[in-house]
Amino acid sequence: MVYATADGTSRKRLAVGMVGGGRNAFIGAVHRLAMRLDDQIALVAGALSSDPDNAAASAAEIGIAPDGARGVKFVAAAVESNAAGGAWTPARFR
């Protein structure tokens, strides 16, 4: 689905990360479906489980690239960096 703005240019999808909601988490699937409704959000990263193996398997099933599925410690470091005024964005999204 492609949307256009009033001036006719297409909009970029908002890149988001998800905390929780990996395999066997019912509500995670509900949230992912809701994100896809208007095709304005791209799920690109996540700490989908506190278990690294489950987080990686969940990311693979969902279609998140391996560098976006680093787990809780990775997301916590990103949040801490942003809180300290640092800019954190994976290189592929800059």
matplotlib code that plots the C-alpha trace (Angstrom):
import matplotlib.pyplot as plt

x = [0.0, 1.4, 0.2, 0.9, 0.9, -1.2, 1.7, 1.9, 5.1, 5.1, 5.7, 8.4, 7.2, 8.0, 10.6, 9.8, 11.1, 9.0, 9.7, 8.2, 5.7, 7.8, 6.8, 3.9, 3.0, -0.6, -0.7, 2.5, 0.8, -2.2, 0.1, 2.0, -1.3, -2.4, 0.9, 0.3, -3.3, -2.4, 1.1, 2.7, 4.9, 7.8, 8.8, 12.6, 13.9, 12.9, 13.7, 11.1, 12.0, 14.4, 15.7, 18.1, 17.4, 13.6, 14.2, 16.3, 13.8, 10.9, 12.7, 13.3, 9.6, 8.5, 11.0, 13.2, 16.8, 19.3, 20.9, 17.5, 17.0, 19.7, 17.5, 16.8, 20.4, 20.7, 17.4, 18.3, 21.6, 19.8, 17.3, 20.1, 22.0, 19.0, 18.3, 21.8, 21.3, 23.1, 21.6, 21.1, 20.0, 21.3, 23.4, 21.0, 18.3, 20.3]
y = [0.0, 3.4, 6.6, 10.1, 13.5, 16.4, 17.6, 14.2, 12.9, 9.5, 9.4, 7.3, 4.7, 5.3, 2.9, 1.5, -1.1, -3.3, -4.3, -7.7, -9.4, -12.3, -15.9, -17.1, -13.6, -13.1, -9.4, -8.9, -10.3, -8.0, -4.9, -6.0, -6.4, -2.9, -1.4, -2.8, -1.5, 1.8, 0.7, 3.7, 1.8, -0.5, -2.8, -2.8, -3.7, -5.3, -6.7, -9.4, -11.6, -11.6, -15.0, -14.2, -17.4, -16.8, -13.1, -14.1, -16.8, -14.4, -11.7, -14.2, -15.3, -11.7, -10.6, -8.3, -8.2, -9.9, -6.5, -5.3, -8.2, -7.6, -8.1, -6.3, -5.1, -3.6, -1.7, -0.6, 0.9, 2.7, 4.2, 5.2, 6.8, 8.9, 9.9, 11.2, 13.3, 11.0, 10.2, 6.5, 5.2, 2.1, 3.1, 1.6, 4.0, 7.2]
z = [0.0, -0.9, 0.5, -0.7, 1.1, -0.1, -2.2, -4.0, -2.4, -0.6, 3.1, 4.7, 7.2, 10.8, 12.0, 15.5, 17.9, 20.2, 23.8, 24.6, 22.4, 21.0, 20.4, 22.6, 23.6, 22.4, 22.8, 20.7, 17.6, 18.2, 18.4, 15.3, 13.4, 14.5, 13.3, 9.8, 9.5, 7.7, 6.5, 8.1, 10.6, 10.0, 12.9, 12.6, 16.0, 19.2, 22.6, 22.1, 25.0, 28.0, 26.6, 23.8, 21.9, 22.0, 21.1, 18.0, 17.0, 17.4, 15.3, 12.5, 12.5, 12.4, 9.8, 11.9, 10.7, 13.0, 13.9, 15.1, 17.5, 20.1, 23.1, 26.3, 27.0, 23.5, 23.9, 27.4, 26.1, 23.4, 25.9, 28.2, 25.3, 24.3, 27.9, 28.1, 25.0, 22.6, 19.2, 18.7, 15.4, 13.6, 10.6, 8.2, 9.3, 9.1]

ax = plt.figure().add_subplot(projection="3d")
ax.plot(x, y, z, "-o")
ax.set_aspect("equal")
plt.show()
